[in-house]
């Protein structure tokens, strides 16, 4: 069974510093340093949008977990936004499961 990991970020006391870039089909978290598309966390998109340094850092994090144990389909961004690509939904956080309409529409188009 794959280990479920939150890609980046312990929640901080204030989410005012979280910076998420919304582009059709893509979400990027500049604070956490990764991007995702409808398939999940993407090193390639991270490199394109945030630079090669961010891509290398993300790959290093994936390697820490192990490529076979890394589940890119579920991720949490620095403001608490949690997305599940299998469900094709993003939530305001991973605990209350309130759908974040803007992020869901941006990532999945629905």
Residue, then its C-alpha position, 0 to 999 in steps of 0.5 A: x500500500x502506498x504511503x499517503x503523504x502531505x507533500x508540503x507544509x505543516x500548517x502555519x499559524x497564519x495562512x496569509x503567507x500561502x501563495x497559490x497560483x491558479x492557472x487552468x488545469x494547474x495549481x502551484x504553491x509558491x511557498x511549498x514549492x510544487x505544482x500539480x495538474x489533474x493527475x497530481x503533483x508534477x515535477x515537470x510542471x513545477x520546473x516549468x512554473x517555479x524553476x529548476x531549483x524547485x523541481x530538484x527540491x521536489x524530486x529530492x522530497x519524492x526520493x526521500x519517501x521513495x518513488x514507489x511509495x510516493x502518492x502524487x494523487x493526493x496533496x496538501x498545499x501550504x494554506x491547507x488546500x487539499x486535493x484528491x485527483x482520484x475524486x477530482x475534488x479539492x477541499x478547503x482542508x483535509x479534515x472537514x471535506x468542504x469542497x473548494x470550488x475555485x481550486x476544483x474548477x481550476x484543476x479539474x474543470x468541474 
